[in-house]
Amino acid sequence: MAMNEQIILSPQDKTDALALLILRLGLVWFIFLWAAHKVITPTQYQNLARHFDEVDVSLAQVYAMGGFQIAICAFAAFGILRYFSYGSLLVMHFFTVTRRWDGFLDPFAVNDRGFPINRNQVIDLAVLAAFIALVLLVRRDHFSVGGWFARHDRARWWM
C-alpha cells in the first residue's frame, strides 16, 4: 500500500468497530470510576491496601496510582497505544480479580438478610472476559486513533 493510501472499511468492519468502540468506552468508564475514586477518596484506598494487602501506602502513592490509572484510561478511551493501554487495563482488572478468589468458590452465598454477597465477583469475571475480548480484537478496533493510523499506513507504534 502506498503512503497516505487508506483502507476502506466494509459494512462489517464498521459494525465490528462500533461494537468495539462501545465495549472499549464501557470498560474504560468502569476502570475510570475506580481510578477517580482514588483521587476523590484516597484514605479509602489506604484502608483497602492495609486490609487486603497488609501494606501501608501514603496519600501521595494513592494519588499517583489514581493519576496513572486515569492517564491509561484516557489513552484507552481514544485508542492510543492500544496494546499498551488496553493491556494495562486488563492487567489492572486481573489484579483485582486475583484478590477475590474466595467469592468465586461460593457465588450463591447470601448474608443473614438474604442479600447475595459474592455477586460482584461474577461481575468481575464478566468484565475480565470483556477486557480479554477487547485485547484480542484490537485489530478490528477501527474507530480509534490507533485504528485510524493503521488504516492510513502511519507509524505502527500507535497500534
C-alpha positions in Angstrom: 0.0 0.0 0.0 1.4 3.4 -1.0 1.9 6.1 1.7 -1.2 8.1 2.5 -3.4 5.4 0.9 -6.3 4.4 3.2 -8.1 1.2 3.7 -11.9 1.4 3.0 -13.9 -0.2 5.7 -16.7 -2.7 4.8 -20.1 -2.5 6.5 -19.0 -5.5 8.6 -15.8 -3.6 9.6 -17.8 -0.6 10.6 -20.2 -2.8 12.7 -17.2 -4.5 14.4 -15.6 -1.2 15.0 -18.8 0.3 16.5 -19.2 -2.7 18.8 -15.6 -2.4 19.9 -15.9 1.3 20.5 -18.9 0.7 22.7 -17.1 -2.1 24.6 -13.9 0.0 24.9 -15.7 3.1 26.3 -17.8 1.0 28.7 -14.7 -0.8 30.0 -12.7 2.5 30.3 -15.6 4.0 32.3 -15.6 1.0 34.6 -11.9 1.4 35.4 -12.0 5.2 35.4 -14.6 5.3 38.2 -12.3 3.2 40.4 -9.3 5.4 39.5 -11.1 8.7 40.1 -12.2 7.4 43.5 -8.6 7.0 44.4 -8.2 10.8 43.8 -11.5 11.7 45.4 -11.3 9.4 48.5 -7.7 8.4 48.9 -8.0 7.3 52.5 -10.5 4.6 51.5 -7.8 3.1 49.3 -5.2 3.4 52.0 -7.5 1.3 54.2 -8.1 -1.2 51.4 -4.4 -1.7 50.8 -3.9 -2.2 54.6 -6.8 -4.6 54.8 -6.3 -6.7 51.7 -2.5 -6.4 51.0 -1.3 -5.7 54.6 0.7 -2.7 53.3 0.7 0.9 54.2 0.6 3.4 51.3 1.0 7.1 51.5 -1.6 9.6 50.2 0.9 10.6 47.6 1.2 6.9 46.4 -2.6 6.6 46.2 -2.8 9.9 44.2 0.0 8.8 41.9 -1.7 5.4 41.2 -5.0 7.1 40.6 -3.4 9.6 38.3 -1.6 6.9 36.4 -4.8 4.9 36.0 -6.7 7.9 34.8 -4.0 8.6 32.2 -4.2 5.0 31.0 -8.0 5.3 30.8 -7.6 8.4 28.6 -5.2 6.6 26.3 -7.6 3.6 26.1 -10.7 5.9 25.6 -9.1 7.4 22.4 -7.4 4.1 21.4 -3.9 5.4 21.7 -1.1 2.8 22.1 -3.8 0.2 22.1 -1.9 -2.8 23.1 -0.3 -1.0 26.0 -3.4 0.9 27.2 -5.9 -2.0 26.7 -3.4 -4.5 28.1 -2.7 -2.2 31.1 -6.4 -2.0 31.9 -6.7 -5.8 31.6 -3.8 -6.3 34.0 -5.3 -3.8 36.5 -8.6 -5.6 36.5 -6.9 -9.1 36.6 -5.0 -8.0 39.7 -8.4 -7.2 41.4 -9.9 -10.5 40.3 -6.9 -12.4 41.8 -7.6 -10.9 45.2 -11.2 -12.1 45.3 -11.0 -15.8 44.5 -12.9 -16.8 47.6 -16.1 -15.3 46.2 -15.8 -17.4 43.0 -15.9 -20.6 45.0 -19.2 -19.6 46.6 -21.1 -17.5 44.1 -24.5 -18.1 45.7 -23.7 -17.1 49.2 -26.2 -14.8 51.0 -25.9 -12.9 54.2 -28.3 -13.3 57.2 -30.8 -10.9 55.4 -30.8 -13.0 52.2 -28.6 -10.5 50.3 -26.2 -12.1 47.8 -22.7 -11.2 49.0 -20.5 -12.5 46.2 -22.3 -11.3 43.1 -19.7 -8.6 42.4 -17.2 -11.4 41.8 -19.4 -12.7 39.0 -19.4 -9.2 37.5 -15.6 -9.1 37.8 -15.4 -12.3 35.7 -17.6 -10.8 33.0 -15.6 -7.6 32.9 -12.4 -9.7 32.8 -13.8 -11.6 29.8 -14.7 -8.3 28.1 -11.1 -7.0 28.6 -9.7 -10.1 27.1 -12.0 -9.8 24.1 -11.0 -6.2 23.6 -7.3 -7.0 23.6 -7.9 -10.0 21.2 -9.9 -7.9 18.8 -7.6 -4.8 18.8 -7.0 -5.0 15.1 -10.8 -4.8 14.5 -10.9 -1.6 16.6 -11.0 0.8 13.6 -12.8 3.7 15.4 -9.7 4.7 17.5 -6.6 6.7 17.0 -4.6 3.6 16.6 -7.1 2.2 14.1 -7.0 5.4 12.1 -3.2 5.3 11.9 -3.3 1.7 10.9 -5.8 2.4 8.1 -3.8 5.3 6.8 -0.5 3.4 6.9 1.0 5.6 9.6 3.5 4.9 12.3 2.9 1.5 13.9 3.9 2.5 17.4 0.4 4.0 17.8 -1.1 0.5 17.5 
